[in-house]
Amino acid sequence: MGISIWQLLIILAIVLVIFGAKRLKNVGSDLGGAIKGFKKAVSDEDEKKAKEAEELKLEDTADKKGNVYDTEATEKKTADSDETKPKV
């Protein structure tokens, strides 16, 4: 009970008569351009999010002076720690 190939061809012929081949070509190219633009915008947004996530990761491992520390280190020893001071 679906649409047969002949019915589709008749519908296509009526659409061609009403709109003309040139207008249908323009509509097709406009639709293709819109889809291409949408895909580009989505991929640009994904790249932007990945870049922001990488920047946040780097900010988490850096201090205010821009020094980057090893994120796997459990403890940072400084010159002021008790272990480096001589015991009296």
A tleap script that builds the chain and sets N, CA, C and O, in Angstrom:
source leaprc.protein.ff14SB
mol = sequence {
  NMET GLY ILE SER ILE TRP GLN LEU LEU ILE
  ILE LEU ALA ILE VAL LEU VAL ILE PHE GLY
  ALA LYS ARG LEU LYS ASN VAL GLY SER ASP
  LEU GLY GLY ALA ILE LYS GLY PHE LYS LYS
  ALA VAL SER ASP GLU ASP GLU LYS LYS ALA
  LYS GLU ALA GLU GLU LEU LYS LEU GLU ASP
  THR ALA ASP LYS LYS GLY ASN VAL TYR ASP
  THR GLU ALA THR GLU LYS LYS THR ALA ASP
  SER ASP GLU THR LYS PRO LYS CVAL
}
set mol.1.N position { 0.818 -1.190 0.000 }
set mol.1.CA position { 0.000 0.000 0.000 }
set mol.1.C position { 0.866 1.261 0.000 }
set mol.1.O position { 0.349 2.355 0.224 }
set mol.2.N position { 2.140 1.132 -0.240 }
set mol.2.CA position { 3.022 2.293 -0.268 }
set mol.2.C position { 2.938 3.017 -1.596 }
set mol.2.O position { 2.155 2.659 -2.476 }
set mol.3.N position { 3.752 4.028 -1.718 }
set mol.3.CA position { 3.799 4.816 -2.949 }
set mol.3.C position { 4.697 4.096 -3.946 }
set mol.3.O position { 5.823 3.715 -3.624 }
set mol.4.N position { 4.180 3.914 -5.170 }
set mol.4.CA position { 4.969 3.225 -6.182 }
set mol.4.C position { 5.908 4.211 -6.878 }
set mol.4.O position { 5.802 5.423 -6.692 }
set mol.5.N position { 6.812 3.680 -7.669 }
set mol.5.CA position { 7.776 4.508 -8.390 }
set mol.5.C position { 7.071 5.421 -9.385 }
set mol.5.O position { 7.521 6.542 -9.620 }
set mol.6.N position { 5.975 4.955 -9.971 }
set mol.6.CA position { 5.246 5.774 -10.941 }
set mol.6.C position { 4.592 6.977 -10.271 }
set mol.6.O position { 4.557 8.067 -10.842 }
set mol.7.N position { 4.083 6.783 -9.079 }
set mol.7.CA position { 3.471 7.895 -8.358 }
set mol.7.C position { 4.533 8.940 -7.985 }
set mol.7.O position { 4.275 10.142 -8.053 }
set mol.8.N position { 5.716 8.478 -7.594 }
set mol.8.CA position { 6.805 9.406 -7.276 }
set mol.8.C position { 7.247 10.195 -8.512 }
set mol.8.O position { 7.527 11.389 -8.417 }
set mol.9.N position { 7.308 9.535 -9.663 }
set mol.9.CA position { 7.688 10.215 -10.902 }
set mol.9.C position { 6.644 11.266 -11.301 }
set mol.9.O position { 6.998 12.345 -11.775 }
set mol.10.N position { 5.383 10.955 -11.113 }
set mol.10.CA position { 4.326 11.927 -11.419 }
set mol.10.C position { 4.424 13.139 -10.495 }
set mol.10.O position { 4.277 14.274 -10.947 }
set mol.11.N position { 4.669 12.909 -9.216 }
set mol.11.CA position { 4.831 14.010 -8.256 }
set mol.11.C position { 6.043 14.858 -8.630 }
set mol.11.O position { 5.979 16.087 -8.579 }
set mol.12.N position { 7.151 14.211 -9.008 }
set mol.12.CA position { 8.352 14.932 -9.423 }
set mol.12.C position { 8.077 15.778 -10.664 }
set mol.12.O position { 8.535 16.917 -10.750 }
set mol.13.N position { 7.340 15.234 -11.618 }
set mol.13.CA position { 7.024 15.984 -12.834 }
set mol.13.C position { 6.164 17.204 -12.507 }
set mol.13.O position { 6.382 18.279 -13.067 }
set mol.14.N position { 5.200 17.053 -11.617 }
set mol.14.CA position { 4.346 18.193 -11.233 }
set mol.14.C position { 5.181 19.268 -10.535 }
set mol.14.O position { 5.006 20.457 -10.802 }
set mol.15.N position { 6.087 18.859 -9.644 }
set mol.15.CA position { 6.951 19.814 -8.940 }
set mol.15.C position { 7.850 20.537 -9.938 }
set mol.15.O position { 8.049 21.746 -9.818 }
set mol.16.N position { 8.394 19.824 -10.917 }
set mol.16.CA position { 9.229 20.463 -11.934 }
set mol.16.C position { 8.447 21.486 -12.750 }
set mol.16.O position { 8.965 22.555 -13.072 }
set mol.17.N position { 7.204 21.159 -13.084 }
set mol.17.CA position { 6.376 22.087 -13.862 }
set mol.17.C position { 6.068 23.332 -13.035 }
set mol.17.O position { 6.110 24.448 -13.553 }
set mol.18.N position { 5.760 23.149 -11.760 }
set mol.18.CA position { 5.385 24.291 -10.908 }
set mol.18.C position { 6.591 25.188 -10.614 }
set mol.18.O position { 6.516 26.405 -10.788 }
set mol.19.N position { 7.686 24.600 -10.175 }
set mol.19.CA position { 8.836 25.395 -9.730 }
set mol.19.C position { 9.885 25.608 -10.806 }
set mol.19.O position { 10.574 26.628 -10.784 }
set mol.20.N position { 10.026 24.712 -11.716 }
set mol.20.CA position { 11.063 24.825 -12.736 }
set mol.20.C position { 12.374 24.222 -12.249 }
set mol.20.O position { 12.643 24.180 -11.049 }
set mol.21.N position { 13.179 23.759 -13.187 }
set mol.21.CA position { 14.429 23.064 -12.853 }
set mol.21.C position { 15.449 24.015 -12.224 }
set mol.21.O position { 16.191 23.622 -11.324 }
set mol.22.N position { 15.487 25.262 -12.695 }
set mol.22.CA position { 16.475 26.212 -12.174 }
set mol.22.C position { 16.221 26.515 -10.697 }
set mol.22.O position { 17.159 26.549 -9.901 }
set mol.23.N position { 14.982 26.732 -10.335 }
set mol.23.CA position { 14.657 27.035 -8.945 }
set mol.23.C position { 14.929 25.829 -8.051 }
set mol.23.O position { 15.412 25.990 -6.930 }
set mol.24.N position { 14.628 24.634 -8.528 }
set mol.24.CA position { 14.904 23.432 -7.728 }
set mol.24.C position { 16.412 23.251 -7.531 }
set mol.24.O position { 16.858 22.807 -6.472 }
set mol.25.N position { 17.193 23.600 -8.561 }
set mol.25.CA position { 18.647 23.506 -8.437 }
set mol.25.C position { 19.143 24.482 -7.368 }
set mol.25.O position { 20.005 24.138 -6.560 }
set mol.26.N position { 18.597 25.697 -7.368 }
set mol.26.CA position { 18.983 26.696 -6.369 }
set mol.26.C position { 18.592 26.248 -4.956 }
set mol.26.O position { 19.358 26.400 -4.005 }
set mol.27.N position { 17.400 25.704 -4.846 }
set mol.27.CA position { 16.949 25.217 -3.539 }
set mol.27.C position { 17.867 24.096 -3.057 }
set mol.27.O position { 18.243 24.058 -1.885 }
set mol.28.N position { 18.223 23.195 -3.948 }
set mol.28.CA position { 19.121 22.095 -3.585 }
set mol.28.C position { 20.495 22.583 -3.156 }
set mol.28.O position { 21.053 22.085 -2.178 }
set mol.29.N position { 21.043 23.551 -3.878 }
set mol.29.CA position { 22.365 24.067 -3.513 }
set mol.29.C position { 22.300 24.857 -2.209 }
set mol.29.O position { 23.229 24.798 -1.403 }
set mol.30.N position { 21.213 25.594 -1.994 }
set mol.30.CA position { 21.047 26.318 -0.731 }
set mol.30.C position { 20.927 25.354 0.448 }
set mol.30.O position { 21.506 25.580 1.511 }
set mol.31.N position { 20.181 24.294 0.247 }
set mol.31.CA position { 20.031 23.290 1.303 }
set mol.31.C position { 21.365 22.608 1.605 }
set mol.31.O position { 21.708 22.386 2.765 }
set mol.32.N position { 22.109 22.280 0.554 }
set mol.32.CA position { 23.429 21.663 0.750 }
set mol.32.C position { 24.383 22.598 1.474 }
set mol.32.O position { 25.135 22.161 2.345 }
set mol.33.N position { 24.362 23.892 1.124 }
set mol.33.CA position { 25.206 24.876 1.807 }
set mol.33.C position { 24.832 25.028 3.270 }
set mol.33.O position { 25.702 25.179 4.128 }
set mol.34.N position { 23.540 24.989 3.553 }
set mol.34.CA position { 23.087 25.105 4.946 }
set mol.34.C position { 23.548 23.905 5.773 }
set mol.34.O position { 23.980 24.060 6.915 }
set mol.35.N position { 23.453 22.714 5.193 }
set mol.35.CA position { 23.891 21.511 5.905 }
set mol.35.C position { 25.399 21.549 6.135 }
set mol.35.O position { 25.879 21.184 7.209 }
set mol.36.N position { 26.135 21.988 5.134 }
set mol.36.CA position { 27.596 22.095 5.261 }
set mol.36.C position { 27.973 23.094 6.352 }
set mol.36.O position { 28.865 22.829 7.159 }
set mol.37.N position { 27.298 24.232 6.377 }
set mol.37.CA position { 27.553 25.240 7.404 }
set mol.37.C position { 27.228 24.734 8.797 }
set mol.37.O position { 27.955 25.021 9.749 }
set mol.38.N position { 26.141 23.984 8.925 }
set mol.38.CA position { 25.761 23.417 10.216 }
set mol.38.C position { 26.814 22.432 10.715 }
set mol.38.O position { 27.190 22.460 11.887 }
set mol.39.N position { 27.289 21.562 9.823 }
set mol.39.CA position { 28.318 20.591 10.209 }
set mol.39.C position { 29.602 21.290 10.635 }
set mol.39.O position { 30.256 20.867 11.588 }
set mol.40.N position { 29.966 22.359 9.930 }
set mol.40.CA position { 31.183 23.114 10.269 }
set mol.40.C position { 31.037 23.776 11.637 }
set mol.40.O position { 31.976 23.771 12.433 }
set mol.41.N position { 29.872 24.341 11.910 }
set mol.41.CA position { 29.638 24.991 13.197 }
set mol.41.C position { 29.705 23.987 14.342 }
set mol.41.O position { 30.254 24.286 15.402 }
set mol.42.N position { 29.152 22.806 14.133 }
set mol.42.CA position { 29.191 21.776 15.168 }
set mol.42.C position { 30.619 21.331 15.431 }
set mol.42.O position { 31.014 21.190 16.588 }
set mol.43.N position { 31.400 21.107 14.385 }
set mol.43.CA position { 32.782 20.661 14.576 }
set mol.43.C position { 33.630 21.767 15.201 }
set mol.43.O position { 34.506 21.479 16.017 }
set mol.44.N position { 33.386 23.033 14.831 }
set mol.44.CA position { 34.111 24.148 15.445 }
set mol.44.C position { 33.798 24.241 16.936 }
set mol.44.O position { 34.689 24.507 17.742 }
set mol.45.N position { 32.552 24.026 17.300 }
set mol.45.CA position { 32.152 24.076 18.713 }
set mol.45.C position { 32.803 22.944 19.501 }
set mol.45.O position { 33.232 23.151 20.636 }
set mol.46.N position { 32.884 21.754 18.916 }
set mol.46.CA position { 33.543 20.631 19.581 }
set mol.46.C position { 35.024 20.917 19.797 }
set mol.46.O position { 35.568 20.613 20.858 }
set mol.47.N position { 35.678 21.501 18.793 }
set mol.47.CA position { 37.092 21.852 18.921 }
set mol.47.C position { 37.287 22.917 19.994 }
set mol.47.O position { 38.257 22.865 20.750 }
set mol.48.N position { 36.377 23.879 20.063 }
set mol.48.CA position { 36.466 24.942 21.054 }
set mol.48.C position { 36.330 24.370 22.466 }
set mol.48.O position { 37.075 24.758 23.366 }
set mol.49.N position { 35.386 23.455 22.663 }
set mol.49.CA position { 35.195 22.835 23.978 }
set mol.49.C position { 36.411 22.016 24.382 }
set mol.49.O position { 36.808 22.034 25.547 }
set mol.50.N position { 37.007 21.299 23.436 }
set mol.50.CA position { 38.197 20.503 23.734 }
set mol.50.C position { 39.362 21.406 24.124 }
set mol.50.O position { 40.119 21.085 25.040 }
set mol.51.N position { 39.505 22.529 23.433 }
set mol.51.CA position { 40.581 23.475 23.737 }
set mol.51.C position { 40.376 24.085 25.119 }
set mol.51.O position { 41.333 24.216 25.882 }
set mol.52.N position { 39.147 24.457 25.451 }
set mol.52.CA position { 38.863 25.025 26.767 }
set mol.52.C position { 39.132 24.008 27.870 }
set mol.52.O position { 39.654 24.368 28.925 }
set mol.53.N position { 38.785 22.755 27.643 }
set mol.53.CA position { 39.033 21.713 28.639 }
set mol.53.C position { 40.534 21.532 28.853 }
set mol.53.O position { 40.979 21.347 29.986 }
set mol.54.N position { 41.310 21.585 27.783 }
set mol.54.CA position { 42.765 21.456 27.895 }
set mol.54.C position { 43.347 22.645 28.659 }
set mol.54.O position { 44.248 22.473 29.480 }
set mol.55.N position { 42.836 23.854 28.392 }
set mol.55.CA position { 43.312 25.036 29.101 }
set mol.55.C position { 42.984 24.956 30.581 }
set mol.55.O position { 43.810 25.328 31.415 }
set mol.56.N position { 41.785 24.473 30.925 }
set mol.56.CA position { 41.427 24.320 32.333 }
set mol.56.C position { 42.321 23.303 33.019 }
set mol.56.O position { 42.698 23.481 34.177 }
set mol.57.N position { 42.656 22.251 32.314 }
set mol.57.CA position { 43.539 21.231 32.876 }
set mol.57.C position { 44.914 21.822 33.164 }
set mol.57.O position { 45.513 21.529 34.199 }
set mol.58.N position { 45.419 22.658 32.247 }
set mol.58.CA position { 46.713 23.297 32.456 }
set mol.58.C position { 46.650 24.319 33.587 }
set mol.58.O position { 47.612 24.459 34.342 }
set mol.59.N position { 45.534 25.033 33.714 }
set mol.59.CA position { 45.394 26.002 34.796 }
set mol.59.C position { 45.397 25.322 36.148 }
set mol.59.O position { 45.897 25.890 37.119 }
set mol.60.N position { 44.852 24.119 36.237 }
set mol.60.CA position { 44.809 23.390 37.494 }
set mol.60.C position { 46.200 22.979 37.956 }
set mol.60.O position { 46.428 22.820 39.155 }
set mol.61.N position { 47.125 22.807 37.033 }
set mol.61.CA position { 48.457 22.339 37.392 }
set mol.61.C position { 49.472 23.467 37.472 }
set mol.61.O position { 50.656 23.208 37.689 }
set mol.62.N position { 49.042 24.709 37.304 }
set mol.62.CA position { 49.965 25.840 37.326 }
set mol.62.C position { 49.641 26.760 38.498 }
set mol.62.O position { 48.479 26.908 38.879 }
set mol.63.N position { 50.683 27.382 39.071 }
set mol.63.CA position { 50.441 28.377 40.099 }
set mol.63.C position { 50.290 29.754 39.462 }
set mol.63.O position { 50.287 29.870 38.236 }
set mol.64.N position { 50.168 30.787 40.269 }
set mol.64.CA position { 49.913 32.127 39.732 }
set mol.64.C position { 51.093 32.679 38.951 }
set mol.64.O position { 50.911 33.557 38.107 }
set mol.65.N position { 52.297 32.188 39.213 }
set mol.65.CA position { 53.476 32.661 38.495 }
set mol.65.C position { 53.663 31.934 37.167 }
set mol.65.O position { 54.549 32.281 36.387 }
set mol.66.N position { 52.837 30.937 36.913 }
set mol.66.CA position { 52.947 30.199 35.661 }
set mol.66.C position { 53.793 28.955 35.765 }
set mol.66.O position { 54.022 28.281 34.760 }
set mol.67.N position { 54.272 28.626 36.974 }
set mol.67.CA position { 55.048 27.405 37.149 }
set mol.67.C position { 54.126 26.205 37.119 }
set mol.67.O position { 53.106 26.179 37.808 }
set mol.68.N position { 54.478 25.225 36.335 }
set mol.68.CA position { 53.657 24.035 36.198 }
set mol.68.C position { 54.253 22.941 37.057 }
set mol.68.O position { 55.457 22.687 37.010 }
set mol.69.N position { 53.410 22.295 37.838 }
set mol.69.CA position { 53.857 21.238 38.732 }
set mol.69.C position { 53.340 19.899 38.247 }
set mol.69.O position { 52.341 19.827 37.531 }
set mol.70.N position { 54.020 18.851 38.639 }
set mol.70.CA position { 53.630 17.501 38.285 }
set mol.70.C position { 52.344 17.156 39.038 }
set mol.70.O position { 52.308 17.244 40.265 }
set mol.71.N position { 51.307 16.771 38.329 }
set mol.71.CA position { 50.037 16.470 38.970 }
set mol.71.C position { 50.070 15.134 39.690 }
set mol.71.O position { 49.204 14.867 40.522 }
set mol.72.N position { 51.046 14.289 39.392 }
set mol.72.CA position { 51.131 12.994 40.053 }
set mol.72.C position { 51.925 13.072 41.346 }
set mol.72.O position { 51.890 12.133 42.142 }
set mol.73.N position { 52.628 14.150 41.571 }
set mol.73.CA position { 53.401 14.298 42.804 }
set mol.73.C position { 52.432 14.458 43.964 }
set mol.73.O position { 51.438 15.177 43.864 }
set mol.74.N position { 52.729 13.791 45.049 }
set mol.74.CA position { 51.818 13.847 46.181 }
set mol.74.C position { 52.153 14.981 47.115 }
set mol.74.O position { 51.295 15.434 47.872 }
set mol.75.N position { 53.399 15.454 47.078 }
set mol.75.CA position { 53.811 16.480 48.014 }
set mol.75.C position { 54.902 17.330 47.382 }
set mol.75.O position { 55.786 16.801 46.708 }
set mol.76.N position { 54.850 18.629 47.591 }
set mol.76.CA position { 55.872 19.526 47.071 }
set mol.76.C position { 56.727 19.981 48.246 }
set mol.76.O position { 56.217 20.558 49.206 }
set mol.77.N position { 58.012 19.724 48.169 }
set mol.77.CA position { 58.906 20.130 49.249 }
set mol.77.C position { 59.460 21.502 48.919 }
set mol.77.O position { 59.866 21.766 47.788 }
set mol.78.N position { 59.472 22.364 49.909 }
set mol.78.CA position { 60.011 23.704 49.730 }
set mol.78.C position { 61.193 23.899 50.663 }
set mol.78.O position { 61.469 23.058 51.519 }
set mol.79.N position { 61.879 25.001 50.494 }
set mol.79.CA position { 63.042 25.290 51.323 }
set mol.79.C position { 62.624 25.618 52.749 }
set mol.79.O position { 63.450 25.565 53.660 }
set mol.80.N position { 61.359 25.956 52.955 }
set mol.80.CA position { 60.881 26.314 54.288 }
set mol.80.C position { 60.312 25.126 55.056 }
set mol.80.O position { 59.826 25.307 56.172 }
set mol.81.N position { 60.353 23.959 54.515 }
set mol.81.CA position { 59.763 22.820 55.210 }
set mol.81.C position { 60.630 22.420 56.390 }
set mol.81.O position { 61.814 22.752 56.442 }
set mol.82.N position { 60.043 21.715 57.326 }
set mol.82.CA position { 60.745 21.311 58.552 }
set mol.82.C position { 61.863 20.327 58.261 }
set mol.82.O position { 62.825 20.257 59.026 }
set mol.83.N position { 61.768 19.580 57.199 }
set mol.83.CA position { 62.751 18.549 56.912 }
set mol.83.C position { 64.087 19.148 56.469 }
set mol.83.O position { 65.132 18.519 56.640 }
set mol.84.N position { 64.062 20.347 55.908 }
set mol.84.CA position { 65.306 20.928 55.411 }
set mol.84.C position { 65.985 21.837 56.432 }
set mol.84.O position { 67.154 22.186 56.270 }
set mol.85.N position { 65.262 22.220 57.481 }
set mol.85.CA position { 65.856 23.082 58.504 }
set mol.85.C position { 66.744 22.241 59.425 }
set mol.85.O position { 66.383 21.118 59.777 }
set mol.86.N position { 67.884 22.771 59.808 }
set mol.86.CA position { 68.725 22.030 60.741 }
set mol.86.C position { 68.077 21.977 62.121 }
set mol.86.O position { 67.506 22.964 62.586 }
set mol.87.N position { 68.168 20.846 62.756 }
set mol.87.CA position { 67.585 20.683 64.082 }
set mol.87.C position { 68.581 21.199 65.106 }
set mol.87.O position { 69.777 20.930 64.998 }
set mol.88.N position { 68.113 21.918 66.069 }
set mol.88.CA position { 68.979 22.527 67.092 }
set mol.88.C position { 68.970 21.728 68.356 }
set mol.88.O position { 69.641 22.093 69.322 }
savepdb mol mol.pdb
quit
